[in-house]
Amino acid sequence: QVQLVESGGGLVQAGGSLRLSCAASGRTFNSYDMGWFRQAPGKKREFVAAISWNYRTSYADSLKGRFTISKDNAKNTVYLQMNNLKPEDTAVYSCAVDTNGDLTTRTIGVAERYDYWGPGTQVTVSS
């Protein structure tokens, strides 16, 4: 089993930055694909970013350039650097891991393909 815990969320003003962390325990994930998703009230959960076991990154088109995903295998931690935040970025941000090794370039952003999730951390961006 993999346990994931996010941290780093909070309240920021538009234009500010936050760095989210997702720490894993139970298993190392150096051979797994990791993803960040977010869900705002009244909206479906949407893909934010992902990083593969071999450091290939993928981003939602609307977020590319503002958000950066990275990881530290030695620390079993994945990060999401969020810059130039906008009010529409307000959401609960969750990290997830796929331990099945079956993600493709077409499914990397599909939440249902991930099998372990953290509880999420709230990000609120004020105008």
Secondary structure, 3 states (H helix, E strand, C coil): CCEEEEECCEEEECCCCEEEEEEEECCCCCCCEEEEEEECCCCCCEEEEEECCCCCEEECCCCECCEEEEEEHHHCEEEEEECCCCHHHCEEEEEEEECCCCCCCCCCCCHHHCCEECCCEEEEEEC
